[in-house]
């Protein structure tokens, strides 16, 4: 069953730039999909349309049965509750501990304190940071901070996890650790993961489905294991 359906989608900005053109793609529940493309290719616009940071000019963007394209601004929060998002820049609250940063995502939706604690502990265990619960962001390495972000994104058991360049600021070894954590989340919980990245080595190693976006168009849709670095050079 498909979790995401994008049909005949266009995004034209006010300055006349067409970021996405006649875009069509289906993504099944439980898939792990990489989205690649040069800067300015439309990759980020596609990703942002999935969580309604951007609204398509025309066409459909369905996520979990919700037509995101027609979703009112006042209802966007309902979509975001079902989606976890991990960014390149960590966006952690510096005055909160690791535990408090992760718990904040549940407090924001009004969850009771008794329900929050076991969920936060489990999320931190999933990313290997249970022993850092009382630490503050400035006491963590870059890789650890990104793992906190992942814990925050998965704490409410989302059906979809969107990762926008999550390894962009990390060295290769730490980047591999982050992607391995994402793969484990995908396998253990069945969470659908869509990851935008410039890291071709990771994409080649993981052998997942790959969407190549070029000039706003879905230029290639590689099946699992079929992507090769030299093919998109």
Beta strands, then each sheet from edge to edge (+ up, - down):
strand 1: 2-12
strand 2: 18-28
strand 3: 32-36
strand 4: 58-63
strand 5: 66-67
strand 6: 83-86
strand 7: 160-164
strand 8: 192-196
strand 9: 209-214
strand 10: 217-222
sheet 1: 2+ 1- 4+ 5-
sheet 2: 6+ 7+ 8+ 3+ 9+ 10-
end
